[in-house]
């Protein structure tokens, strides 16, 4: 009886966790939503109280993209600079702005990435 109960609990746990698990790769809807939110945050700028503050990495990546063009962001997405799923799918023009990057990362994190 104990063995059967343990098996049922294990099966319920495995099936239950499957419903909550997210893929490591962001879905197209998440990418579109986060790019839209980040664009709005960049438009409002740092004066808006709800705008996420960029961190040092956002500042560095934005400077790299401005200096090297979109290819810097493409290399980062390809895993050369980072395997961070929170920047996967980020708009190349928006990537030039650290506020955009911070808002995009925040949105992706909120969506489970």
WOVEN-V886018 format. One record per residue. N is the residue number from 1. PHI is phi in radians with two decimals (NA if undefined). OMEGA is omega in whole degrees, -180 to 180 (NA if undefined). D_LAST is the distance of its C-alpha to the last C-alpha in Angstrom with 2 decimals. Layout:
N:PHI:OMEGA:D_LAST ; N:PHI:OMEGA:D_LAST
This chain:
1:NA:-180:40.26 ; 2:-1.11:180:37.91 ; 3:-1.11:-180:36.51 ; 4:-1.14:179:35.90 ; 5:-1.07:179:34.14 ; 6:-1.11:179:31.85 ; 7:-1.14:179:31.08 ; 8:-1.16:178:30.33 ; 9:-1.13:179:28.02 ; 10:-1.10:180:26.16 ; 11:-1.11:179:25.92 ; 12:-1.10:179:24.74 ; 13:-1.11:-178:22.00 ; 14:-1.10:180:20.81 ; 15:-1.19:180:21.01 ; 16:-1.18:-180:19.44 ; 17:-1.16:-180:16.34 ; 18:-1.03:179:15.91 ; 19:-1.27:-178:15.55 ; 20:-1.71:-176:12.62 ; 21:-1.22:177:10.64 ; 22:-1.99:175:7.80 ; 23:-1.26:178:8.20 ; 24:-1.29:-179:6.70 ; 25:-1.73:180:7.91 ; 26:-1.05:178:6.99 ; 27:-1.42:-177:10.08 ; 28:-1.04:179:12.89 ; 29:-1.16:178:13.07 ; 30:-1.13:179:9.65 ; 31:-1.08:-180:10.81 ; 32:-1.10:179:14.19 ; 33:-1.08:-177:13.36 ; 34:-1.21:175:11.43 ; 35:-1.13:179:14.29 ; 36:-1.14:179:16.75 ; 37:-1.11:-179:15.61 ; 38:-1.18:178:15.54 ; 39:-1.09:179:18.93 ; 40:-1.15:179:20.34 ; 41:-1.11:179:19.28 ; 42:-1.15:178:20.89 ; 43:-1.12:-180:23.89 ; 44:-1.25:180:24.37 ; 45:1.39:-175:23.98 ; 46:-1.29:180:23.75 ; 47:-1.24:-180:26.61 ; 48:-1.29:-177:24.54 ; 49:-1.11:-178:23.64 ; 50:-1.53:-179:20.29 ; 51:-1.35:178:19.15 ; 52:-1.10:179:16.62 ; 53:-1.47:177:18.51 ; 54:-1.16:174:17.70 ; 55:-1.73:-178:17.60 ; 56:-1.05:-180:19.70 ; 57:-1.16:176:17.16 ; 58:-1.04:180:16.65 ; 59:-1.05:-178:20.46 ; 60:-1.14:-180:21.01 ; 61:-1.09:180:18.74 ; 62:-1.09:178:20.32 ; 63:-1.12:178:23.73 ; 64:-1.09:-179:23.17 ; 65:-1.16:178:22.27 ; 66:-1.12:-177:25.30 ; 67:-1.31:-173:27.51 ; 68:-1.80:-179:26.56 ; 69:1.46:-176:25.40 ; 70:-1.10:-179:22.52 ; 71:-1.08:177:23.12 ; 72:-1.12:179:21.52 ; 73:-1.23:178:18.16 ; 74:-1.09:178:18.80 ; 75:-1.12:179:19.51 ; 76:-1.12:-180:16.32 ; 77:-1.13:-179:14.33 ; 78:-1.31:176:16.75 ; 79:1.74:180:15.86 ; 80:-1.26:-179:19.04 ; 81:-1.83:-177:17.72 ; 82:-2.94:173:14.15 ; 83:-1.95:-175:11.65 ; 84:-1.31:179:8.78 ; 85:-1.19:180:6.05 ; 86:-1.30:176:5.86 ; 87:-1.98:179:9.39 ; 88:-1.07:178:9.55 ; 89:1.49:-179:12.01 ; 90:-1.12:178:13.12 ; 91:-1.03:-176:16.75 ; 92:-1.10:178:19.16 ; 93:-1.22:179:21.50 ; 94:-1.14:-179:18.99 ; 95:-1.09:179:17.78 ; 96:-1.31:-174:21.30 ; 97:-1.92:-179:20.68 ; 98:-1.11:177:18.93 ; 99:-1.18:177:18.60 ; 100:-1.03:-179:16.85 ; 101:-1.07:-179:14.38 ; 102:-1.10:-180:13.84 ; 103:-1.17:179:13.48 ; 104:-1.12:179:11.04 ; 105:-1.05:-180:8.71 ; 106:-1.08:178:9.46 ; 107:-1.10:-179:8.86 ; 108:-1.12:178:5.37 ; 109:-1.09:178:4.85 ; 110:-1.09:179:7.33 ; 111:-1.55:173:5.94 ; 112:1.69:179:3.80 ; 113:-1.84:NA:0.00
